[in-house]
Amino acid sequence: MRKLMIAALMLASLRLAAQEKHTVYVQKSPNKIVPSAENAKIIITEVGKGKALLIDVRTPDEYQKEHLKYARNIDIRSAGFADQVKKLSKDKRIYLYCHSGNRSGKATDSLQTLGYRQSYNIGALDSLAKYGFPVEKKEP
């Protein structure tokens, strides 16, 4: 019985740690674009013509496995994130995405703080792919 109670306590603490690790970020700026087929066409056209930038804020490993066509990788968790962002043009729209929309929400708020008024969180890779964004995948 004692071993069962200890196991239950350990399991509960693991669940709590997992919940603390994955908290949902609430984006402060209103610059969020809900994925749709129409928005996908507009964004792809803008990025393809060089009028906007598409930034994947996930880790380099995640980016290497798959990413949206035309996307550059700037890892929000890297120490050099702000320095890399400062090299981006403030005259172009900047569309940011990640795995779930949390990191791209944080990145959008960070860019807004740095004076990038045309930065937008466009959400999660899977949702974007579903609405027609072309995805490039690493061959196995």
Buried (B, 14 or more C-beta within 10 A) or exposed (E): EEEEEEEEEEEEEEEEEEEEEEEEBEBEBEBBBEBEEEBBEEBBEBBEEEEBBBBBBBBEEBBEEBBBEBBEBBBBEBEEBBEBBEEBEEEBBBBBBBBBBBBBBBBBBBBBEEEBEBBBBBBBBEBBBEBBBEEEEEEE
